[in-house]
């Protein structure tokens, strides 16, 4: 029987906990960006370029991921940057 908690992360060469950290950091980043964008909607002079710059950086970060590589022991390992490395 396939474990629904580990099937998707394994397919991408991650452990459940690594995937959880990666997804939660991205979720927090996007939630913060949604707040900043809402503030900008009301106050157009505030955060003028923050949303577009952050989306461009996020695109570069997510595009830098590589497919999982198989180790000599037959296990796959993620070739993705850590979400906490997002700059």
N, CA, C and O atoms as a Maestro MAE file, in Angstrom:
{
 s_m_m2io_version
 :::
 2.0.0
}

f_m_ct {
 s_m_title
 :::
 protein
 m_atom[348] {
  # First column is atom index #
  i_m_mmod_type
  r_m_x_coord
  r_m_y_coord
  r_m_z_coord
  i_m_residue_number
  s_m_chain_name
  s_m_pdb_residue_name
  s_m_pdb_atom_name
  i_m_atomic_number
  :::
  1 25 0.832 -1.178 0.000 1 A "UNK " " N  " 7
  2 3 0.000 0.000 0.000 1 A "UNK " " CA " 6
  3 2 0.883 1.250 0.000 1 A "UNK " " C  " 6
  4 15 1.839 1.335 0.770 1 A "UNK " " O  " 8
  5 25 0.565 2.213 -0.857 2 A "UNK " " N  " 7
  6 3 1.337 3.448 -0.935 2 A "UNK " " CA " 6
  7 2 0.943 4.391 0.191 2 A "UNK " " C  " 6
  8 15 -0.237 4.560 0.497 2 A "UNK " " O  " 8
  9 25 1.936 4.990 0.791 3 A "UNK " " N  " 7
  10 3 1.705 5.962 1.857 3 A "UNK " " CA " 6
  11 2 1.441 7.325 1.213 3 A "UNK " " C  " 6
  12 15 2.328 7.869 0.555 3 A "UNK " " O  " 8
  13 25 0.240 7.888 1.387 4 A "UNK " " N  " 7
  14 3 -0.074 9.159 0.735 4 A "UNK " " CA " 6
  15 2 0.770 10.339 1.246 4 A "UNK " " C  " 6
  16 15 0.868 11.367 0.576 4 A "UNK " " O  " 8
  17 25 1.372 10.190 2.424 5 A "UNK " " N  " 7
  18 3 2.192 11.266 2.974 5 A "UNK " " CA " 6
  19 2 3.596 11.292 2.393 5 A "UNK " " C  " 6
  20 15 4.262 12.325 2.450 5 A "UNK " " O  " 8
  21 25 4.061 10.182 1.836 6 A "UNK " " N  " 7
  22 3 5.427 10.132 1.328 6 A "UNK " " CA " 6
  23 2 5.516 9.897 -0.174 6 A "UNK " " C  " 6
  24 15 6.601 10.022 -0.743 6 A "UNK " " O  " 8
  25 25 4.432 9.567 -0.823 7 A "UNK " " N  " 7
  26 3 4.453 9.259 -2.256 7 A "UNK " " CA " 6
  27 2 4.931 10.465 -3.076 7 A "UNK " " C  " 6
  28 15 5.877 10.339 -3.854 7 A "UNK " " O  " 8
  29 25 4.307 11.602 -2.917 8 A "UNK " " N  " 7
  30 3 4.685 12.794 -3.675 8 A "UNK " " CA " 6
  31 2 6.102 13.262 -3.337 8 A "UNK " " C  " 6
  32 15 6.889 13.498 -4.254 8 A "UNK " " O  " 8
  33 25 6.461 13.406 -2.048 9 A "UNK " " N  " 7
  34 3 7.832 13.841 -1.753 9 A "UNK " " CA " 6
  35 2 8.889 12.892 -2.324 9 A "UNK " " C  " 6
  36 15 9.902 13.353 -2.849 9 A "UNK " " O  " 8
  37 25 8.675 11.580 -2.233 10 A "UNK " " N  " 7
  38 3 9.644 10.615 -2.767 10 A "UNK " " CA " 6
  39 2 9.807 10.752 -4.272 10 A "UNK " " C  " 6
  40 15 10.909 10.616 -4.805 10 A "UNK " " O  " 8
  41 25 8.695 11.024 -4.953 11 A "UNK " " N  " 7
  42 3 8.737 11.184 -6.398 11 A "UNK " " CA " 6
  43 2 9.674 12.331 -6.789 11 A "UNK " " C  " 6
  44 15 10.232 12.337 -7.886 11 A "UNK " " O  " 8
  45 25 9.838 13.288 -5.893 12 A "UNK " " N  " 7
  46 3 10.697 14.437 -6.148 12 A "UNK " " CA " 6
  47 2 12.010 14.361 -5.374 12 A "UNK " " C  " 6
  48 15 12.730 15.354 -5.265 12 A "UNK " " O  " 8
  49 25 12.320 13.181 -4.837 13 A "UNK " " N  " 7
  50 3 13.595 12.966 -4.165 13 A "UNK " " CA " 6
  51 2 13.704 13.623 -2.808 13 A "UNK " " C  " 6
  52 15 14.805 13.963 -2.374 13 A "UNK " " O  " 8
  53 25 12.572 13.810 -2.122 14 A "UNK " " N  " 7
  54 3 12.573 14.460 -0.810 14 A "UNK " " CA " 6
  55 2 11.999 13.523 0.243 14 A "UNK " " C  " 6
  56 15 11.253 12.595 -0.069 14 A "UNK " " O  " 8
  57 25 12.358 13.782 1.483 15 A "UNK " " N  " 7
  58 3 11.684 13.110 2.587 15 A "UNK " " CA " 6
  59 2 10.413 13.899 2.894 15 A "UNK " " C  " 6
  60 15 10.240 15.026 2.430 15 A "UNK " " O  " 8
  61 25 9.540 13.298 3.670 16 A "UNK " " N  " 7
  62 3 8.325 14.004 4.083 16 A "UNK " " CA " 6
  63 2 8.680 15.294 4.815 16 A "UNK " " C  " 6
  64 15 8.092 16.339 4.535 16 A "UNK " " O  " 8
  65 25 9.642 15.240 5.761 17 A "UNK " " N  " 7
  66 3 9.982 16.392 6.589 17 A "UNK " " CA " 6
  67 2 10.656 17.486 5.764 17 A "UNK " " C  " 6
  68 15 10.404 18.670 5.987 17 A "UNK " " O  " 8
  69 25 11.503 17.105 4.821 18 A "UNK " " N  " 7
  70 3 12.136 18.095 3.948 18 A "UNK " " CA " 6
  71 2 11.067 18.796 3.104 18 A "UNK " " C  " 6
  72 15 11.087 20.018 2.958 18 A "UNK " " O  " 8
  73 25 10.141 18.020 2.555 19 A "UNK " " N  " 7
  74 3 9.059 18.578 1.756 19 A "UNK " " CA " 6
  75 2 8.189 19.505 2.598 19 A "UNK " " C  " 6
  76 15 7.785 20.572 2.134 19 A "UNK " " O  " 8
  77 25 7.901 19.103 3.827 20 A "UNK " " N  " 7
  78 3 7.093 19.928 4.724 20 A "UNK " " CA " 6
  79 2 7.767 21.278 4.960 20 A "UNK " " C  " 6
  80 15 7.123 22.322 4.852 20 A "UNK " " O  " 8
  81 25 9.060 21.260 5.280 21 A "UNK " " N  " 7
  82 3 9.794 22.506 5.511 21 A "UNK " " CA " 6
  83 2 9.785 23.366 4.248 21 A "UNK " " C  " 6
  84 15 9.504 24.563 4.310 21 A "UNK " " O  " 8
  85 25 10.088 22.767 3.122 22 A "UNK " " N  " 7
  86 3 10.167 23.478 1.844 22 A "UNK " " CA " 6
  87 2 8.829 24.147 1.524 22 A "UNK " " C  " 6
  88 15 8.787 25.332 1.196 22 A "UNK " " O  " 8
  89 25 7.749 23.391 1.620 23 A "UNK " " N  " 7
  90 3 6.427 23.917 1.285 23 A "UNK " " CA " 6
  91 2 5.966 24.973 2.288 23 A "UNK " " C  " 6
  92 15 5.342 25.957 1.891 23 A "UNK " " O  " 8
  93 25 6.255 24.794 3.571 24 A "UNK " " N  " 7
  94 3 5.824 25.765 4.577 24 A "UNK " " CA " 6
  95 2 6.568 27.091 4.449 24 A "UNK " " C  " 6
  96 15 5.967 28.152 4.615 24 A "UNK " " O  " 8
  97 25 7.858 27.046 4.158 25 A "UNK " " N  " 7
  98 3 8.611 28.290 3.973 25 A "UNK " " CA " 6
  99 2 8.058 29.036 2.766 25 A "UNK " " C  " 6
  100 15 7.884 30.253 2.820 25 A "UNK " " O  " 8
  101 25 7.781 28.326 1.684 26 A "UNK " " N  " 7
  102 3 7.200 28.980 0.513 26 A "UNK " " CA " 6
  103 2 5.808 29.524 0.817 26 A "UNK " " C  " 6
  104 15 5.454 30.606 0.347 26 A "UNK " " O  " 8
  105 25 5.015 28.792 1.595 27 A "UNK " " N  " 7
  106 3 3.680 29.258 1.966 27 A "UNK " " CA " 6
  107 2 3.758 30.545 2.788 27 A "UNK " " C  " 6
  108 15 2.972 31.467 2.571 27 A "UNK " " O  " 8
  109 25 4.694 30.611 3.723 28 A "UNK " " N  " 7
  110 3 4.847 31.819 4.537 28 A "UNK " " CA " 6
  111 2 5.300 32.996 3.675 28 A "UNK " " C  " 6
  112 15 4.823 34.118 3.847 28 A "UNK " " O  " 8
  113 25 6.212 32.738 2.756 29 A "UNK " " N  " 7
  114 3 6.672 33.785 1.850 29 A "UNK " " CA " 6
  115 2 5.504 34.324 1.016 29 A "UNK " " C  " 6
  116 15 5.345 35.537 0.878 29 A "UNK " " O  " 8
  117 25 4.703 33.431 0.470 30 A "UNK " " N  " 7
  118 3 3.574 33.851 -0.361 30 A "UNK " " CA " 6
  119 2 2.493 34.556 0.452 30 A "UNK " " C  " 6
  120 15 1.862 35.488 -0.048 30 A "UNK " " O  " 8
  121 25 2.267 34.133 1.688 31 A "UNK " " N  " 7
  122 3 1.291 34.809 2.548 31 A "UNK " " CA " 6
  123 2 1.754 36.226 2.853 31 A "UNK " " C  " 6
  124 15 0.956 37.162 2.825 31 A "UNK " " O  " 8
  125 25 3.035 36.383 3.142 32 A "UNK " " N  " 7
  126 3 3.575 37.712 3.383 32 A "UNK " " CA " 6
  127 2 3.481 38.585 2.147 32 A "UNK " " C  " 6
  128 15 3.185 39.777 2.235 32 A "UNK " " O  " 8
  129 25 3.735 37.984 0.995 33 A "UNK " " N  " 7
  130 3 3.642 38.722 -0.257 33 A "UNK " " CA " 6
  131 2 2.203 39.146 -0.546 33 A "UNK " " C  " 6
  132 15 1.972 40.236 -1.068 33 A "UNK " " O  " 8
  133 25 1.243 38.298 -0.213 34 A "UNK " " N  " 7
  134 3 -0.169 38.656 -0.386 34 A "UNK " " CA " 6
  135 2 -0.515 39.862 0.482 34 A "UNK " " C  " 6
  136 15 -1.239 40.753 0.039 34 A "UNK " " O  " 8
  137 25 -0.007 39.899 1.707 35 A "UNK " " N  " 7
  138 3 -0.260 41.037 2.601 35 A "UNK " " CA " 6
  139 2 0.341 42.324 2.028 35 A "UNK " " C  " 6
  140 15 -0.320 43.361 1.978 35 A "UNK " " O  " 8
  141 25 1.599 42.239 1.600 36 A "UNK " " N  " 7
  142 3 2.281 43.402 1.032 36 A "UNK " " CA " 6
  143 2 1.532 43.912 -0.203 36 A "UNK " " C  " 6
  144 15 1.400 45.120 -0.395 36 A "UNK " " O  " 8
  145 25 1.047 42.997 -1.031 37 A "UNK " " N  " 7
  146 3 0.316 43.381 -2.235 37 A "UNK " " CA " 6
  147 2 -1.006 44.053 -1.874 37 A "UNK " " C  " 6
  148 15 -1.415 45.007 -2.536 37 A "UNK " " O  " 8
  149 25 -1.673 43.569 -0.839 38 A "UNK " " N  " 7
  150 3 -2.921 44.192 -0.395 38 A "UNK " " CA " 6
  151 2 -2.665 45.606 0.125 38 A "UNK " " C  " 6
  152 15 -3.447 46.517 -0.146 38 A "UNK " " O  " 8
  153 25 -1.579 45.791 0.868 39 A "UNK " " N  " 7
  154 3 -1.220 47.124 1.347 39 A "UNK " " CA " 6
  155 2 -0.953 48.035 0.151 39 A "UNK " " C  " 6
  156 15 -1.398 49.182 0.129 39 A "UNK " " O  " 8
  157 25 -0.233 47.527 -0.833 40 A "UNK " " N  " 7
  158 3 0.066 48.312 -2.032 40 A "UNK " " CA " 6
  159 2 -1.218 48.706 -2.784 40 A "UNK " " C  " 6
  160 15 -1.296 49.790 -3.361 40 A "UNK " " O  " 8
  161 25 -2.207 47.825 -2.770 41 A "UNK " " N  " 7
  162 3 -3.476 48.141 -3.444 41 A "UNK " " CA " 6
  163 2 -4.133 49.373 -2.831 41 A "UNK " " C  " 6
  164 15 -4.715 50.191 -3.544 41 A "UNK " " O  " 8
  165 25 -4.041 49.505 -1.510 42 A "UNK " " N  " 7
  166 3 -4.659 50.634 -0.805 42 A "UNK " " CA " 6
  167 2 -3.742 51.856 -0.826 42 A "UNK " " C  " 6
  168 15 -4.205 52.987 -0.971 42 A "UNK " " O  " 8
  169 25 -2.451 51.620 -0.680 43 A "UNK " " N  " 7
  170 3 -1.449 52.693 -0.638 43 A "UNK " " CA " 6
  171 2 -0.470 52.485 -1.794 43 A "UNK " " C  " 6
  172 15 0.594 51.900 -1.590 43 A "UNK " " O  " 8
  173 25 -0.798 52.944 -2.991 44 A "UNK " " N  " 7
  174 3 0.010 52.658 -4.177 44 A "UNK " " CA " 6
  175 2 1.474 53.086 -4.083 44 A "UNK " " C  " 6
  176 15 2.319 52.556 -4.805 44 A "UNK " " O  " 8
  177 25 1.777 54.025 -3.214 45 A "UNK " " N  " 7
  178 3 3.154 54.483 -3.052 45 A "UNK " " CA " 6
  179 2 3.978 53.530 -2.175 45 A "UNK " " C  " 6
  180 15 5.206 53.617 -2.155 45 A "UNK " " O  " 8
  181 25 3.321 52.634 -1.461 46 A "UNK " " N  " 7
  182 3 4.017 51.685 -0.583 46 A "UNK " " CA " 6
  183 2 4.326 50.394 -1.350 46 A "UNK " " C  " 6
  184 15 3.496 49.899 -2.113 46 A "UNK " " O  " 8
  185 25 5.497 49.872 -1.143 47 A "UNK " " N  " 7
  186 3 5.897 48.593 -1.745 47 A "UNK " " CA " 6
  187 2 5.708 48.589 -3.268 47 A "UNK " " C  " 6
  188 15 5.168 47.635 -3.829 47 A "UNK " " O  " 8
  189 25 6.154 49.659 -3.927 48 A "UNK " " N  " 7
  190 3 5.904 49.810 -5.360 48 A "UNK " " CA " 6
  191 2 6.388 48.635 -6.208 48 A "UNK " " C  " 6
  192 15 5.694 48.212 -7.132 48 A "UNK " " O  " 8
  193 25 7.567 48.107 -5.902 49 A "UNK " " N  " 7
  194 3 8.147 47.051 -6.745 49 A "UNK " " CA " 6
  195 2 8.339 45.730 -6.002 49 A "UNK " " C  " 6
  196 15 8.885 44.777 -6.558 49 A "UNK " " O  " 8
  197 25 7.900 45.675 -4.774 50 A "UNK " " N  " 7
  198 3 8.154 44.489 -3.941 50 A "UNK " " CA " 6
  199 2 7.544 43.227 -4.536 50 A "UNK " " C  " 6
  200 15 8.221 42.202 -4.609 50 A "UNK " " O  " 8
  201 25 6.299 43.271 -4.959 51 A "UNK " " N  " 7
  202 3 5.635 42.073 -5.471 51 A "UNK " " CA " 6
  203 2 6.297 41.568 -6.740 51 A "UNK " " C  " 6
  204 15 6.598 40.379 -6.846 51 A "UNK " " O  " 8
  205 25 6.528 42.445 -7.700 52 A "UNK " " N  " 7
  206 3 7.119 41.996 -8.970 52 A "UNK " " CA " 6
  207 2 8.546 41.485 -8.780 52 A "UNK " " C  " 6
  208 15 8.932 40.483 -9.382 52 A "UNK " " O  " 8
  209 25 9.331 42.168 -7.946 53 A "UNK " " N  " 7
  210 3 10.705 41.692 -7.694 53 A "UNK " " CA " 6
  211 2 10.705 40.350 -6.982 53 A "UNK " " C  " 6
  212 15 11.501 39.472 -7.313 53 A "UNK " " O  " 8
  213 25 9.824 40.184 -6.012 54 A "UNK " " N  " 7
  214 3 9.777 38.929 -5.263 54 A "UNK " " CA " 6
  215 2 9.320 37.783 -6.149 54 A "UNK " " C  " 6
  216 15 9.859 36.680 -6.050 54 A "UNK " " O  " 8
  217 25 8.349 38.014 -7.002 55 A "UNK " " N  " 7
  218 3 7.889 36.962 -7.914 55 A "UNK " " CA " 6
  219 2 9.003 36.577 -8.876 55 A "UNK " " C  " 6
  220 15 9.177 35.393 -9.165 55 A "UNK " " O  " 8
  221 25 9.761 37.546 -9.380 56 A "UNK " " N  " 7
  222 3 10.878 37.245 -10.279 56 A "UNK " " CA " 6
  223 2 11.940 36.415 -9.559 56 A "UNK " " C  " 6
  224 15 12.457 35.453 -10.126 56 A "UNK " " O  " 8
  225 25 12.275 36.779 -8.303 57 A "UNK " " N  " 7
  226 3 13.253 36.006 -7.528 57 A "UNK " " CA " 6
  227 2 12.734 34.613 -7.235 57 A "UNK " " C  " 6
  228 15 13.486 33.641 -7.307 57 A "UNK " " O  " 8
  229 25 11.460 34.508 -6.907 58 A "UNK " " N  " 7
  230 3 10.871 33.205 -6.621 58 A "UNK " " CA " 6
  231 2 10.893 32.321 -7.867 58 A "UNK " " C  " 6
  232 15 11.140 31.120 -7.767 58 A "UNK " " O  " 8
  233 25 10.638 32.899 -9.028 59 A "UNK " " N  " 7
  234 3 10.706 32.141 -10.272 59 A "UNK " " CA " 6
  235 2 12.124 31.607 -10.506 59 A "UNK " " C  " 6
  236 15 12.295 30.441 -10.861 59 A "UNK " " O  " 8
  237 25 13.140 32.456 -10.309 60 A "UNK " " N  " 7
  238 3 14.533 31.995 -10.475 60 A "UNK " " CA " 6
  239 2 14.856 30.883 -9.477 60 A "UNK " " C  " 6
  240 15 15.506 29.897 -9.826 60 A "UNK " " O  " 8
  241 25 14.401 31.045 -8.245 61 A "UNK " " N  " 7
  242 3 14.649 30.038 -7.208 61 A "UNK " " CA " 6
  243 2 14.013 28.705 -7.576 61 A "UNK " " C  " 6
  244 15 14.679 27.671 -7.528 61 A "UNK " " O  " 8
  245 25 12.738 28.715 -7.940 62 A "UNK " " N  " 7
  246 3 12.045 27.464 -8.267 62 A "UNK " " CA " 6
  247 2 12.564 26.859 -9.562 62 A "UNK " " C  " 6
  248 15 12.569 25.637 -9.705 62 A "UNK " " O  " 8
  249 25 12.997 27.677 -10.499 63 A "UNK " " N  " 7
  250 3 13.541 27.175 -11.768 63 A "UNK " " CA " 6
  251 2 14.913 26.551 -11.595 63 A "UNK " " C  " 6
  252 15 15.362 25.809 -12.469 63 A "UNK " " O  " 8
  253 25 15.590 26.834 -10.488 64 A "UNK " " N  " 7
  254 3 16.929 26.278 -10.274 64 A "UNK " " CA " 6
  255 2 16.891 24.837 -9.788 64 A "UNK " " C  " 6
  256 15 17.933 24.192 -9.671 64 A "UNK " " O  " 8
  257 25 15.694 24.327 -9.503 65 A "UNK " " N  " 7
  258 3 15.575 22.933 -9.055 65 A "UNK " " CA " 6
  259 2 15.938 21.995 -10.191 65 A "UNK " " C  " 6
  260 15 15.679 22.285 -11.359 65 A "UNK " " O  " 8
  261 25 16.542 20.865 -9.839 66 A "UNK " " N  " 7
  262 3 16.911 19.851 -10.820 66 A "UNK " " CA " 6
  263 2 16.184 18.560 -10.478 66 A "UNK " " C  " 6
  264 15 15.793 18.359 -9.328 66 A "UNK " " O  " 8
  265 25 15.995 17.678 -11.462 67 A "UNK " " N  " 7
  266 3 15.322 16.412 -11.162 67 A "UNK " " CA " 6
  267 2 16.123 15.600 -10.150 67 A "UNK " " C  " 6
  268 15 17.343 15.747 -10.067 67 A "UNK " " O  " 8
  269 25 15.449 14.742 -9.376 68 A "UNK " " N  " 7
  270 3 16.155 13.911 -8.403 68 A "UNK " " CA " 6
  271 2 17.168 13.006 -9.085 68 A "UNK " " C  " 6
  272 15 16.927 12.515 -10.188 68 A "UNK " " O  " 8
  273 25 18.293 12.788 -8.433 69 A "UNK " " N  " 7
  274 3 19.343 11.908 -8.943 69 A "UNK " " CA " 6
  275 2 19.374 10.638 -8.100 69 A "UNK " " C  " 6
  276 15 19.148 10.678 -6.891 69 A "UNK " " O  " 8
  277 25 19.655 9.522 -8.745 70 A "UNK " " N  " 7
  278 3 19.733 8.256 -8.018 70 A "UNK " " CA " 6
  279 2 21.142 8.076 -7.481 70 A "UNK " " C  " 6
  280 15 22.117 8.215 -8.219 70 A "UNK " " O  " 8
  281 25 21.249 7.764 -6.179 71 A "UNK " " N  " 7
  282 3 22.536 7.499 -5.544 71 A "UNK " " CA " 6
  283 2 23.004 6.097 -5.883 71 A "UNK " " C  " 6
  284 15 22.268 5.329 -6.504 71 A "UNK " " O  " 8
  285 25 24.222 5.756 -5.480 72 A "UNK " " N  " 7
  286 3 24.771 4.418 -5.735 72 A "UNK " " CA " 6
  287 2 23.976 3.334 -5.012 72 A "UNK " " C  " 6
  288 15 23.991 2.177 -5.431 72 A "UNK " " O  " 8
  289 25 23.277 3.695 -3.921 73 A "UNK " " N  " 7
  290 3 22.475 2.702 -3.195 73 A "UNK " " CA " 6
  291 2 21.055 2.590 -3.753 73 A "UNK " " C  " 6
  292 15 20.217 1.892 -3.183 73 A "UNK " " O  " 8
  293 25 20.780 3.288 -4.886 74 A "UNK " " N  " 7
  294 3 19.477 3.173 -5.532 74 A "UNK " " CA " 6
  295 2 18.425 4.123 -5.003 74 A "UNK " " C  " 6
  296 15 17.294 4.124 -5.490 74 A "UNK " " O  " 8
  297 25 18.774 4.934 -4.011 75 A "UNK " " N  " 7
  298 3 17.812 5.897 -3.462 75 A "UNK " " CA " 6
  299 2 17.938 7.219 -4.210 75 A "UNK " " C  " 6
  300 15 19.020 7.582 -4.670 75 A "UNK " " O  " 8
  301 25 16.843 7.921 -4.324 76 A "UNK " " N  " 7
  302 3 16.895 9.226 -4.987 76 A "UNK " " CA " 6
  303 2 17.155 10.321 -3.971 76 A "UNK " " C  " 6
  304 15 16.775 10.221 -2.804 76 A "UNK " " O  " 8
  305 25 17.811 11.364 -4.443 77 A "UNK " " N  " 7
  306 3 18.112 12.487 -3.571 77 A "UNK " " CA " 6
  307 2 17.711 13.758 -4.294 77 A "UNK " " C  " 6
  308 15 17.985 13.926 -5.482 77 A "UNK " " O  " 8
  309 25 17.063 14.646 -3.570 78 A "UNK " " N  " 7
  310 3 16.607 15.899 -4.170 78 A "UNK " " CA " 6
  311 2 17.797 16.762 -4.556 78 A "UNK " " C  " 6
  312 15 18.775 16.872 -3.815 78 A "UNK " " O  " 8
  313 25 17.696 17.362 -5.711 79 A "UNK " " N  " 7
  314 3 18.691 18.323 -6.171 79 A "UNK " " CA " 6
  315 2 18.041 19.698 -6.189 79 A "UNK " " C  " 6
  316 15 18.115 20.426 -7.180 79 A "UNK " " O  " 8
  317 25 17.404 20.038 -5.079 80 A "UNK " " N  " 7
  318 3 16.692 21.318 -4.987 80 A "UNK " " CA " 6
  319 2 17.347 22.164 -3.908 80 A "UNK " " C  " 6
  320 15 17.857 21.636 -2.920 80 A "UNK " " O  " 8
  321 25 17.332 23.470 -4.096 81 A "UNK " " N  " 7
  322 3 17.861 24.332 -3.031 81 A "UNK " " CA " 6
  323 2 16.909 24.292 -1.840 81 A "UNK " " C  " 6
  324 15 15.712 24.051 -1.996 81 A "UNK " " O  " 8
  325 25 17.451 24.529 -0.665 82 A "UNK " " N  " 7
  326 3 16.597 24.579 0.513 82 A "UNK " " CA " 6
  327 2 15.755 25.850 0.444 82 A "UNK " " C  " 6
  328 15 16.227 26.896 -0.001 82 A "UNK " " O  " 8
  329 25 14.526 25.749 0.883 83 A "UNK " " N  " 7
  330 3 13.636 26.903 0.851 83 A "UNK " " CA " 6
  331 2 14.192 28.050 1.695 83 A "UNK " " C  " 6
  332 15 13.942 29.219 1.402 83 A "UNK " " O  " 8
  333 25 14.937 27.717 2.731 84 A "UNK " " N  " 7
  334 3 15.505 28.765 3.579 84 A "UNK " " CA " 6
  335 2 16.665 29.480 2.887 84 A "UNK " " C  " 6
  336 15 17.136 30.504 3.382 84 A "UNK " " O  " 8
  337 25 17.136 28.952 1.741 85 A "UNK " " N  " 7
  338 3 18.200 29.603 0.977 85 A "UNK " " CA " 6
  339 2 17.661 30.644 0.021 85 A "UNK " " C  " 6
  340 15 18.434 31.298 -0.679 85 A "UNK " " O  " 8
  341 25 16.351 30.812 -0.023 86 A "UNK " " N  " 7
  342 3 15.729 31.766 -0.942 86 A "UNK " " CA " 6
  343 2 16.263 33.159 -0.665 86 A "UNK " " C  " 6
  344 15 16.224 33.629 0.472 86 A "UNK " " O  " 8
  345 25 16.753 33.808 -1.682 87 A "UNK " " N  " 7
  346 3 17.296 35.177 -1.536 87 A "UNK " " CA " 6
  347 2 16.591 36.086 -2.496 87 A "UNK " " C  " 6
  348 15 16.886 37.280 -2.545 87 A "UNK " " O  " 8
  :::
 }
 m_bond[347] {
  # First column is bond index #
  i_m_from
  i_m_to
  i_m_order
  :::
  1 1 2 1
  2 2 3 1
  3 3 4 2
  4 3 5 1
  5 5 6 1
  6 6 7 1
  7 7 8 2
  8 7 9 1
  9 9 10 1
  10 10 11 1
  11 11 12 2
  12 11 13 1
  13 13 14 1
  14 14 15 1
  15 15 16 2
  16 15 17 1
  17 17 18 1
  18 18 19 1
  19 19 20 2
  20 19 21 1
  21 21 22 1
  22 22 23 1
  23 23 24 2
  24 23 25 1
  25 25 26 1
  26 26 27 1
  27 27 28 2
  28 27 29 1
  29 29 30 1
  30 30 31 1
  31 31 32 2
  32 31 33 1
  33 33 34 1
  34 34 35 1
  35 35 36 2
  36 35 37 1
  37 37 38 1
  38 38 39 1
  39 39 40 2
  40 39 41 1
  41 41 42 1
  42 42 43 1
  43 43 44 2
  44 43 45 1
  45 45 46 1
  46 46 47 1
  47 47 48 2
  48 47 49 1
  49 49 50 1
  50 50 51 1
  51 51 52 2
  52 51 53 1
  53 53 54 1
  54 54 55 1
  55 55 56 2
  56 55 57 1
  57 57 58 1
  58 58 59 1
  59 59 60 2
  60 59 61 1
  61 61 62 1
  62 62 63 1
  63 63 64 2
  64 63 65 1
  65 65 66 1
  66 66 67 1
  67 67 68 2
  68 67 69 1
  69 69 70 1
  70 70 71 1
  71 71 72 2
  72 71 73 1
  73 73 74 1
  74 74 75 1
  75 75 76 2
  76 75 77 1
  77 77 78 1
  78 78 79 1
  79 79 80 2
  80 79 81 1
  81 81 82 1
  82 82 83 1
  83 83 84 2
  84 83 85 1
  85 85 86 1
  86 86 87 1
  87 87 88 2
  88 87 89 1
  89 89 90 1
  90 90 91 1
  91 91 92 2
  92 91 93 1
  93 93 94 1
  94 94 95 1
  95 95 96 2
  96 95 97 1
  97 97 98 1
  98 98 99 1
  99 99 100 2
  100 99 101 1
  101 101 102 1
  102 102 103 1
  103 103 104 2
  104 103 105 1
  105 105 106 1
  106 106 107 1
  107 107 108 2
  108 107 109 1
  109 109 110 1
  110 110 111 1
  111 111 112 2
  112 111 113 1
  113 113 114 1
  114 114 115 1
  115 115 116 2
  116 115 117 1
  117 117 118 1
  118 118 119 1
  119 119 120 2
  120 119 121 1
  121 121 122 1
  122 122 123 1
  123 123 124 2
  124 123 125 1
  125 125 126 1
  126 126 127 1
  127 127 128 2
  128 127 129 1
  129 129 130 1
  130 130 131 1
  131 131 132 2
  132 131 133 1
  133 133 134 1
  134 134 135 1
  135 135 136 2
  136 135 137 1
  137 137 138 1
  138 138 139 1
  139 139 140 2
  140 139 141 1
  141 141 142 1
  142 142 143 1
  143 143 144 2
  144 143 145 1
  145 145 146 1
  146 146 147 1
  147 147 148 2
  148 147 149 1
  149 149 150 1
  150 150 151 1
  151 151 152 2
  152 151 153 1
  153 153 154 1
  154 154 155 1
  155 155 156 2
  156 155 157 1
  157 157 158 1
  158 158 159 1
  159 159 160 2
  160 159 161 1
  161 161 162 1
  162 162 163 1
  163 163 164 2
  164 163 165 1
  165 165 166 1
  166 166 167 1
  167 167 168 2
  168 167 169 1
  169 169 170 1
  170 170 171 1
  171 171 172 2
  172 171 173 1
  173 173 174 1
  174 174 175 1
  175 175 176 2
  176 175 177 1
  177 177 178 1
  178 178 179 1
  179 179 180 2
  180 179 181 1
  181 181 182 1
  182 182 183 1
  183 183 184 2
  184 183 185 1
  185 185 186 1
  186 186 187 1
  187 187 188 2
  188 187 189 1
  189 189 190 1
  190 190 191 1
  191 191 192 2
  192 191 193 1
  193 193 194 1
  194 194 195 1
  195 195 196 2
  196 195 197 1
  197 197 198 1
  198 198 199 1
  199 199 200 2
  200 199 201 1
  201 201 202 1
  202 202 203 1
  203 203 204 2
  204 203 205 1
  205 205 206 1
  206 206 207 1
  207 207 208 2
  208 207 209 1
  209 209 210 1
  210 210 211 1
  211 211 212 2
  212 211 213 1
  213 213 214 1
  214 214 215 1
  215 215 216 2
  216 215 217 1
  217 217 218 1
  218 218 219 1
  219 219 220 2
  220 219 221 1
  221 221 222 1
  222 222 223 1
  223 223 224 2
  224 223 225 1
  225 225 226 1
  226 226 227 1
  227 227 228 2
  228 227 229 1
  229 229 230 1
  230 230 231 1
  231 231 232 2
  232 231 233 1
  233 233 234 1
  234 234 235 1
  235 235 236 2
  236 235 237 1
  237 237 238 1
  238 238 239 1
  239 239 240 2
  240 239 241 1
  241 241 242 1
  242 242 243 1
  243 243 244 2
  244 243 245 1
  245 245 246 1
  246 246 247 1
  247 247 248 2
  248 247 249 1
  249 249 250 1
  250 250 251 1
  251 251 252 2
  252 251 253 1
  253 253 254 1
  254 254 255 1
  255 255 256 2
  256 255 257 1
  257 257 258 1
  258 258 259 1
  259 259 260 2
  260 259 261 1
  261 261 262 1
  262 262 263 1
  263 263 264 2
  264 263 265 1
  265 265 266 1
  266 266 267 1
  267 267 268 2
  268 267 269 1
  269 269 270 1
  270 270 271 1
  271 271 272 2
  272 271 273 1
  273 273 274 1
  274 274 275 1
  275 275 276 2
  276 275 277 1
  277 277 278 1
  278 278 279 1
  279 279 280 2
  280 279 281 1
  281 281 282 1
  282 282 283 1
  283 283 284 2
  284 283 285 1
  285 285 286 1
  286 286 287 1
  287 287 288 2
  288 287 289 1
  289 289 290 1
  290 290 291 1
  291 291 292 2
  292 291 293 1
  293 293 294 1
  294 294 295 1
  295 295 296 2
  296 295 297 1
  297 297 298 1
  298 298 299 1
  299 299 300 2
  300 299 301 1
  301 301 302 1
  302 302 303 1
  303 303 304 2
  304 303 305 1
  305 305 306 1
  306 306 307 1
  307 307 308 2
  308 307 309 1
  309 309 310 1
  310 310 311 1
  311 311 312 2
  312 311 313 1
  313 313 314 1
  314 314 315 1
  315 315 316 2
  316 315 317 1
  317 317 318 1
  318 318 319 1
  319 319 320 2
  320 319 321 1
  321 321 322 1
  322 322 323 1
  323 323 324 2
  324 323 325 1
  325 325 326 1
  326 326 327 1
  327 327 328 2
  328 327 329 1
  329 329 330 1
  330 330 331 1
  331 331 332 2
  332 331 333 1
  333 333 334 1
  334 334 335 1
  335 335 336 2
  336 335 337 1
  337 337 338 1
  338 338 339 1
  339 339 340 2
  340 339 341 1
  341 341 342 1
  342 342 343 1
  343 343 344 2
  344 343 345 1
  345 345 346 1
  346 346 347 1
  347 347 348 2
  :::
 }
}
